[in-house]
Amino acid sequence: MAELKPKSRIERLLNLFTEVKSGEGLTAILLTLNVFLILAAYLIAKVVREPLILAGGGAELKSYSATGQGLLLMGAVPLYSMLVARFPRKQLINYVTLFFIACFVLFYLLARIGIPFLGVIFFLWVGIFSLMIIAQFWSFANDIYTPEEGKRLFVIVAFGASAGGVLGPLIAGRLIDVIGIYELLLVSAGILALSLIITNFVDSREREKAREVAIIKAAKTEEKIEKGDAFKVIFRNKYLLMIAFLLLFTNWVNTTGEYILGRGVTERVAQLTAAGGAGFSGSEYIAKFYADFYTIVGFAGLLLQLFLVSRIIKYLGIRFAIMMLPAIALGGYFLIALFPVLNIVRWPKICENATDYSLNNTVRHILFLPTTREEKYKAKVAIDSFFVRTGDVLSSLVVYVGTGWLALELSQFAMINMVLCLGWLFLAYAIGQRNVKLSTKNATVTPTTF
C-alpha cells in the first residue's frame, strides 16, 4: 500500500541507514536523542565516580562492587515491579526518573559536605542507576514500536546510545576544568531532566498519532499488570528465561575478556620495565593503550551501527544477527588461546566490543518487541540489571579461582571463555528460533504500537 504522506527530508536522510516510512522520522530522532542524553548523563556520572571510590575505598573495593550491586538489585528489582503494577507507563517513567534526578542533587550536596564512605555508596548507586534507567528507556521504546517497526528503527535509536557512550566522557573532560568535578553531578541531573521532557513529548505524540490513524492502542497502553515479582515473570516464561541467561553469558564472557586484556597489558608493562627502557612510564603506557583501544572500539561500533546493523537484520534476520557476537567471540578467544600476547589479544577484543556495542546491543532490545507490557517493563529491567550484573559476579569468581587457586595463564582463561561461548551460541540459536515464531504469531493479531 502506498504511503499517504510523502517522506520528510529527515526521513529521506535516515533511509541511508535503515528503512524509515512516512511519519516515523521524528519519533525515531527524538528517541535517539533521548537515549543519547541518558547515556551521556551516565558516562558523566562515571567520571565523578572514579575519584570518589578511589579516595574513599581504593581499587580493591572496586573489584567487589559487582557483588554488592547484585545484592542491592535483588531488592531494587521487586520494588520496581511493584511500581510497574501500580502506575501507568507515563507516571512510572516520570516517578523513577525524577527519583534518580533527586539522587544526583543529593549526592552533590553530600559530596560538598564531605560525608564518609560516600564513594562506596555512590559507586553502588551508579551501577544500579545505569542498569535500571537504560533498561527502562528500552522498555519504553519497545512499548511504542511494533516488532516490524522496531526491527527497522531500533538501528537508529541504538546509534544514540553509542554516541552518548562516546561523547559523554568527552563532555565531562571539557567541563571539569570549567565547573569542577562534583558539579558534574548537577550536569547529569539536568541532562536526565531534559531526557524526561523528551520522553513525555514522545509519549503524548504517539498517543495522538494513534488516534489520528484510528489504531486502538488503549488496550495495550492501559493493559492491567498483576502484582508480582519480576523474577516470577521471567521464570514462568521460557523465552524470557533464555534471554536472561543469554545476557548473563554475554557479560560473563565479556568481563572475563576484559580481565584477559588487562592482564595482557600489565604483563607487557612488566616486560618493558624489566628491559630497563630509559624514561619508560608504565602508567603512561597503560593510559595510552586504553585511550587507543576505546577510541577504536567506539568509532568501529558507530560505523557498524550506521552502515551494517540494519542490513544484517533486514537481509540475514534476527536468527543470524543474534549468533554473530558469540561466534566472533569464540573465534577471537580461540586465537588468543593460540597466541596469548597483547598485540594479538587486543584485536579480537576490539571486534568483540565493537560488535557488542552496535549489533548485539540493537538485537538484545529487539528480542523484547513481541512480549507483553508486563514483560517489557518488569522482566526487561530485571534481566538488563540483575542478570547482567550476575555475569560480572561469575566472571569475578572465575578470575579469583583462576588466579588464586589454579594459577591459570592467559591462554587457559581464553579456553574457559571458549567453553562459555559454546553455551552462549547454543542459547542464541534457540532464542532466534523462538523470536521468529513469536514475531510471526504477533503479526497475525490486531496491530498495535503500544
Residue pairs with C-beta under 8 A, 6 or more apart in sequence:
3 21
3 22
4 22
5 22
5 23
6 22
7 15
7 20
7 21
7 22
7 25
8 22
8 25
8 26
10 25
10 26
10 29
11 20
11 21
11 22
11 24
11 25
14 20
14 25
14 28
14 29
14 156
17 155
17 156
17 159
17 306
17 307
17 310
18 152
18 153
18 155
18 156
18 310
18 314
19 152
19 310
19 314
20 28
20 152
20 153
20 156
23 209
24 149
24 153
26 205
27 144
27 202
27 205
27 206
28 153
28 156
28 157
29 156
30 198
30 201
30 202
30 205
31 141
31 144
31 153
31 157
31 160
31 202
32 156
32 157
32 159
32 160
33 160
33 198
34 137
34 160
34 195
34 198
34 199
34 202
35 134
35 137
35 138
35 141
35 157
35 158
35 160
35 161
35 164
36 160
36 161
36 163
36 164
36 167
37 164
37 191
37 192
37 194
37 195
37 198
38 133
38 134
38 137
38 161
38 164
38 192
38 195
39 134
39 160
39 161
39 163
39 164
39 165
39 168
40 164
40 167
40 168
40 171
40 191
41 168
41 187
41 188
41 189
41 191
41 192
41 195
42 126
42 129
42 130
42 133
42 134
42 164
42 168
42 188
43 164
43 165
43 168
43 169
43 172
44 168
44 169
44 171
44 172
44 184
44 187
44 188
44 191
45 104
45 126
45 129
45 130
45 184
45 185
45 188
46 126
46 168
46 169
47 169
47 172
47 173
47 176
47 181
47 184
48 122
48 172
48 181
48 182
48 184
48 185
48 188
49 119
49 122
49 123
49 126
51 119
51 181
52 111
52 118
52 119
52 122
52 123
53 61
53 62
53 65
53 119
53 120
53 122
53 123
54 62
54 119
55 119
56 116
56 117
56 118
56 119
56 120
57 117
57 119
57 120
57 123
61 120
61 123
62 123
63 396
64 396
65 123
65 124
65 127
66 127
66 389
66 392
66 393
66 396
67 393
67 396
68 124
69 124
69 127
69 128
69 389
70 386
70 389
70 390
70 392
70 393
72 124
72 128
73 128
73 131
73 385
73 386
73 389
74 386
76 128
76 132
76 385
77 229
77 230
77 231
77 381
77 382
77 385
77 386
78 229
78 230
78 231
80 96
80 132
80 230
80 378
80 381
80 382
81 228
81 229
81 230
81 233
81 378
81 382
82 227
83 92
83 95
83 96
84 92
84 225
84 230
84 374
84 377
84 378
85 225
85 226
85 227
85 228
85 378
87 95
88 221
88 222
89 140
89 143
89 203
89 221
89 373
89 377
89 450
90 200
90 203
92 377
93 136
93 140
93 196
93 199
93 203
94 196
94 200
96 132
96 133
96 136
97 133
97 136
97 192
97 195
97 196
97 199
98 196
100 129
100 133
100 192
101 189
101 192
101 193
101 196
103 125
103 129
104 185
104 186
104 188
104 189
104 192
105 185
105 186
105 189
107 118
107 122
107 125
107 185
108 182
108 183
108 185
108 186
108 189
110 118
111 118
111 182
111 185
112 182
127 389
128 385
131 384
131 385
131 388
131 389
132 381
132 384
132 385
133 192
134 161
134 384
135 380
135 381
135 383
135 384
135 385
136 377
136 381
137 199
138 365
138 368
138 380
138 384
139 368
139 376
139 377
139 380
139 381
140 199
140 203
141 150
141 154
141 157
141 365
142 150
142 365
142 368
142 369
142 371
142 376
142 380
143 373
143 376
143 377
143 450
144 202
144 206
144 449
144 450
145 153
145 154
145 369
145 449
145 450
146 369
146 442
146 447
146 448
146 449
147 366
147 369
147 370
147 439
147 442
147 443
148 443
149 449
150 365
150 366
150 369
151 313
151 314
151 318
151 366
151 369
152 310
152 314
154 362
154 365
154 366
155 305
155 309
155 310
155 313
155 362
158 305
158 309
158 358
158 361
158 362
158 365
159 302
159 305
159 306
161 361
162 298
162 301
162 302
162 305
162 357
162 358
162 361
163 302
165 298
165 357
166 298
166 299
166 302
171 187
172 184
172 187
175 183
175 184
175 187
176 184
179 187
206 449
206 450
207 217
207 221
210 216
210 217
210 449
210 450
215 447
215 448
215 449
216 446
216 448
217 448
217 449
217 450
219 448
220 373
220 448
220 450
221 373
221 450
223 372
223 373
223 374
225 373
225 374
225 377
225 378
226 374
228 378
230 378
230 379
230 381
230 382
231 382
231 386
233 240
233 374
233 375
233 378
233 379
233 382
234 240
234 241
234 244
234 379
234 382
234 383
235 241
237 375
237 379
238 434
239 371
239 431
239 434
239 435
239 438
240 371
240 375
240 379
240 383
242 427
242 430
242 431
242 434
243 364
243 367
243 368
243 383
243 431
244 379
244 382
244 383
244 387
245 387
245 427
246 364
246 424
246 427
246 428
246 431
247 364
247 383
247 384
247 387
247 388
247 391
248 387
248 388
248 390
248 391
248 394
249 326
249 391
249 420
249 423
249 424
249 427
250 325
250 326
250 356
250 360
250 364
250 388
250 391
250 424
251 388
251 389
251 390
251 391
251 392
251 395
252 391
252 392
252 394
252 395
252 398
252 420
253 326
253 329
253 391
253 417
253 420
253 421
253 424
254 329
254 352
254 353
254 356
254 391
255 391
255 392
255 395
255 396
256 395
256 398
256 399
256 413
256 416
256 417
256 420
257 329
257 333
257 349
257 352
257 417
258 349
259 395
259 399
259 413
260 336
260 345
260 349
260 410
260 413
260 414
260 417
261 293
261 345
261 346
261 349
263 410
263 413
264 340
264 341
264 342
264 345
264 346
264 410
265 286
265 289
265 290
265 342
266 286
267 342
267 410
268 285
268 342
269 282
269 285
269 286
272 280
272 282
272 285
273 280
273 282
293 346
293 349
293 350
296 350
296 354
297 350
297 353
297 354
297 357
298 357
300 350
300 354
301 353
301 354
301 355
301 357
301 358
302 358
304 354
304 355
304 358
304 359
305 357
305 358
305 359
305 362
308 358
308 359
309 358
309 359
309 362
312 320
312 321
312 324
312 359
313 321
313 362
313 363
313 366
317 432
317 436
318 363
318 366
318 367
318 432
318 435
318 436
318 439
319 429
319 432
319 433
319 435
319 436
320 432
321 359
321 363
321 432
322 360
322 363
322 367
322 428
322 431
322 432
322 435
323 425
323 428
323 429
323 432
324 355
324 359
324 360
325 352
325 355
325 356
325 359
325 360
325 428
326 421
326 424
326 425
326 428
327 425
328 348
328 351
328 352
328 355
329 348
329 352
329 417
329 421
329 424
330 418
330 421
330 422
330 425
331 348
332 348
332 349
332 351
332 352
333 348
333 414
333 415
333 417
333 418
333 421
334 414
334 418
335 344
335 348
336 344
336 345
336 348
336 410
336 411
336 414
337 411
337 412
337 414
337 415
337 418
338 411
340 409
340 410
340 411
340 414
345 410
366 435
367 431
367 435
368 375
368 376
368 380
369 439
370 435
370 438
370 439
370 441
370 442
371 379
371 380
371 438
373 450
398 413
398 416
399 413
402 408
402 412
402 413
402 416
406 412
408 416
